[in-house]
Amino acid sequence: MTTLLGYAHLAKAHWQEHCPRMYRELEATGQLEPALAEAEERTLNEMETLQQELRMNGSSSVQAHQQAWELLREKYLLLPPEAAD
């Protein structure tokens, strides 16, 4: 079993509320926690790279973290809501 960290918990709550079909399908197939862990890992990896670039371009560590989060949070974690049926 995968240990979920903060971003994965955030994604889990978001997916359950805004992407219920995807959430149920992942849960039914046993893929929910691996998908959450992957989303978190990808986010963290890309945030680290982007933060380094932003710091090299003059942003403070706090600014770089905030900018990276704003740019990447919807890529893997806070997915767009599913269309209503």
Sequence and secondary structure as in RCSB ss.txt:
>XXXX:A:sequence
MTTLLGYAHLAKAHWQEHCPRMYRELEATGQLEPALAEAEERTLNEMETLQQELRMNGSSSVQAHQQAWELLREK
YLLLPPEAAD
>XXXX:A:secstr
     HHHHHHHHHHHHH HHHHHHHHHTT HHHHHHHHHHHHHHHHHHHHHHHHHTT  HHHHHHHHHHHHHHH
HTS       
